[in-house]
Amino acid sequence: MKKHSQRWSANRSIYLLNLKMSITAVLLTLISIFQVQANSYSQNKISLDLEQVSVIDVIHAIESKSNYKFLFNRKDVNLEQKVTVLVNDKPINHVLEKMFRNSTIDYEVLNNQIILKKAVSDNLQSEKQNQYKISGKILDPTGQPLPGANIIEKGTKTGATSEFDGSFTLNVSDPNAILIVSYIGFTTQEIPLEGKTSVSVKLEENAASLDELVVVGYGKQKKYSVISSVATVEPEELQTSSSRSLSNNLAGRLAGVIAVQRSGETGYDNSQFWIRGISSFAGNSAPLVLVDGIERSLNNIDPAEIATFSILKDAAASAVYGVRGANGVILITTKRGKIAKPSFNARYEHSLTQPVQLPEFVGAAEYLEILNSIAREEGTTEPYSQERIDNIRSGVDPDLYPDVNWLDEITKNNASSDRLNLTVTGGTELLRYAFVASYYGENGIIETDPNQEWDSSPHLDRYNLRSNLDLNMTPTTLFRVSIGGFLQDLRRAPQSVDDLFNLAFETPPYQHPTQYSSGEIPVQPERSNPWALATQTGYERQSASKLESLFSVEQDLDFLIQGLSTTFKFSFDRYNANSVTRRKDPDYFNPSTGRLDDGSLDLTIYRYGQDFLGYETGSEWGNKAVYLEGRVEYSHNFKGDHQVDGLFLYNQRNYDNGDRLPYRNQGFAGRTSYSYKRKYIAEFNFGYNGSENFAKGKRYGFFPSVAAGWIVSEEDFIKDIKAISNLKLRASYGLVGNDQLGGRRFPYITTIGDTNGYTWGVNNDYQRAGRWEGDYGVPNLTWETVAKANIGVNLGLWESINITADIFKEQRSDIFMQRRTVPGSSGFINNPWANYGKVKNQGFEVSLDINKRFSDDFSIRGWGNFSYAHNEILEQDEPVAVIGTNRSSTGQSVGQIFGLVDDGLFTNEDFTDIDNGILNDGIPNHTFGPVRPGDIKYKDINGDGRIDDLDNTPIGGTYTPEIVYGFGFNMQYKSFDLGLFFQGNAKTYRIIGGQYFIPGTGAGALGNIYSNVNDRWMADNPRQDVFWPRLSNQTNANNAAASTWWLRNMSMLRLKNAEVGYTFPKSLTEKISSNNARLYLRGNNILTFSSFDLWDPEIDTSTGFRYPPIESIALGLDISF
């Protein structure tokens, strides 16, 4: 067997070597062939026969007959002036020279890009006799070089274009000349030389650039033509966190995104997020996430891989996704290569981490004193002696008189994380490439025992790779390959972290230590030792990996119809996960009650454990997906004023997660848009989808949308108002669909279920297997639809302020739900499904961005966004006894909190007989149990004279926040920069409490006591404004009921990010051939403001016992070559 393995290993190595050599040979052959094609591609000849037509018409003609693309700013060049161009089979330089010979437009040719700019007078040029040589570099806002930027000496036609590395040289006529630097999509700058011979210019993006491309459904659109509700964020803003999951960086960054992080547990810290809130009480409300057009998760993509990040919010934006776009769409595109020499970027940061906030508890001595106090108030004997309390407080013998904070014992004070990103991009007209490699490592805060041979504390390693290749196979054919994925390894204790936190809460501080000084591990019978579970029971290793692939071919079909193109796309993804568990139980001893004569502890064994770690493996099917797409696109401008665009697409997806049958969907999508004079825009979208969940005749759904826009700032009556740089009004309406029933597949088919069998006979000794009806088939089920309406405005002021505002309304109809009012006599084993539900969701969102450069040395940017979404259940199937009562959730929000309404605490005056708990007349009878002064008094909501579950009514609001907002600023002064980002939420509530939550209810055997215990009602201090009602040594059902007494507003404001950076001077970085190097110090989650202060208000817990979000301080270096 060993020889066979060695032989296979040798054959495998030879096979891999031959495979690599074959692939290399094929690639070299292809590249050599395509290089020949590329040479001819760059020598295109053009023929034109155009007389007295506008410049824009000639531009469209050239772009349709060649691969040249024009870049220009309409404010600098007059595209309506008439020109005549009569050429036959001439190179581009000849065509341009004739085109602009007598015009006010100048041009520059850079590879296949033609940059148009305003011509300047050459009268002064002839007067120049003395020339001064100037050199410099043009950079983008992140410090990356900008190839193709235009540099012109003001008042002359003397100019230059920056090279691939952003460098340029230029002869100027005066050492005090002014350079005009421009680049499409960036704000033009004037740079006074003031005798300097070398300059470095960092251009700022022009947020109001109307020709900027925005990623939308199945493609891109120029920013001016986008009339749907789309929000974007710069990828750099998503790299400002030490968190593993990208989803944790969304809240407050994008208007319209409602996001919350409910846990900080290593490997399980993903945020929940929704686009424009929740619009259904059933099924999944999460948005569709597409990475490079393929349905994927965003939790395991590294921010360094991202080139663009957009969210599609209204029907006009998401209708093309049909059945998949009901909850909105997130579009992510990954980095691709560009025509430039190879560039290399490395980014590394190391973070020190700690919990944002953990609950605080009293020590063991105070714990026992409180239990004694409760006993005195109840008139019973104090259970704990003063001697024991004094021994605990003095620490005389920690083995016999322990004082253990179990939460501290199972958690570390701090931990760490690391992130490394390596990015390489570049390419030629023939071949462009982008390669991104990332590593993320995180240590968790769960404690480990250094005396053990294993480490059970959480540790995660994730490796991401993505390689994107673009190859021009011919001048009109583009082949793209994208290979990516991740490998993630997680080590942890073989226990649920949530269970560890709960056990740390349940275990009192005085019962026993974590471990005796002699090494034995104590435990209360039938209970657990949280520290031992975390550190002494072994470890678990989990490994997950995913391969993501994408292949596409884009073909220009101008030779058939001008402006026509087609794209074919194929993708397959594969995910799998495995685990190894090495586990054992230690020997456990009963808690010692004394010492023997020799001073050793008096111990008895409770349960024997194992000496060695066991071994167990686990695996899961994982999932795999195959996606196929084909689309045809059309884009053409007629006579300069009429822009027509169209898209028609077919796609299909096969998703297999190991279920009985794979999940399959297919559909068509289309879009057509029309723009007149870049002022008036109309758009129509549709999605047409089929679903496996409906019977014939109802299987296909058609989901259309329409949108219209008016760019008011292009009107003559607005152009003269210099304050308004952009004003666009837009509106949309459409339908999207949903076919998911929360796990029920093929609901139109009745299923057969299994019984437990049948027995009969005198002794029931005869048995047969049995069958009965399972889920009842409903042939008339149809699509759940969402009607979405949106009105929005985009306003730009003084080229530096941008405001976007939207008002939206959605109504979801025919929501899938299982009927709740089916009579038991109907005979259904499981209640049937039906289209029986309506939910309305509406709100508004606004975003503001201010960008101002005061000088070359000082600039500032401020931004903010605010999102509000409120839903209401209009129709659902409720029991008859509930309809129309205070307990009905119809007319309330999805997830509305219900509970009793408190009326303060009982006082002595409320009782006729306190000892027997007899209340005065007129006070409703509280039925949950005996009540005494200091207990919670409730209002009789239904007026029946009783306090019971029938008095539950809507209180507060929902746990999911209805408001999410964020704001911040960045400031740059010379080489220093500073940034702050705050994120908050509001209208979010929770009922706190649970088993053993109220101090004393565990009778001293279970539960810890929170540090605010002194804020309680006492007989000698009967305040009404206390946190805790009357305490008891057993569960008080009346006080523990969900009510407004325990309702807490969980709104918060968090300083999510604070960062200060220093960019090293070029004189220093050039010595190591670096383009840019920046050192930064960043803090995440470092301040939280909230009226609730027992634990972090964002986590999903009613007692505080869950792994909290993590606060971090990171030091990093970002360097480019």
Helices and strands as residue ranges (DSSP letters): H 2-41, E 46-54, H 55-65, E 69-71, E 82-90, H 92-99, E 105-110, E 113-118, G 125-127, E 132-139, E 150-153, E 159-161, E 167-172, E 178-182, E 189-192, E 198-202, E 213-216, E 219-222, G 223-225, E 230-233, G 235-239, G 246-249, E 257-260, E 272-275, E 288-291, E 294-295, G 303-305, E 306-312, H 315-318, G 319-324, E 329-334, E 340-355, H 364-377, H 386-394, H 406-410, E 415-427, E 431-443, E 459-474, E 477-492, H 497-506, E 521-522, H 530-535, E 538-556, E 564-583, E 588-589, E 605-607, E 616-638, E 642-656, E 663-676, E 680-690, E 700-711, G 712-714, H 716-719, E 724-738, E 752-754, E 758-760, E 766-768, E 771-773, E 784-797, E 801-813, E 816-818, G 824-826, E 833-835, E 838-853, E 858-875, E 896-899, E 902-905, G 908-910, E 911-913, E 918-919, E 925-926, E 936-938, E 946-947, G 949-951, E 953-958, E 963-973, E 976-986, E 989-991, H 1037-1040, E 1047-1049, E 1052-1063, H 1066-1069, G 1070-1072, E 1076-1089, E 1110-1120
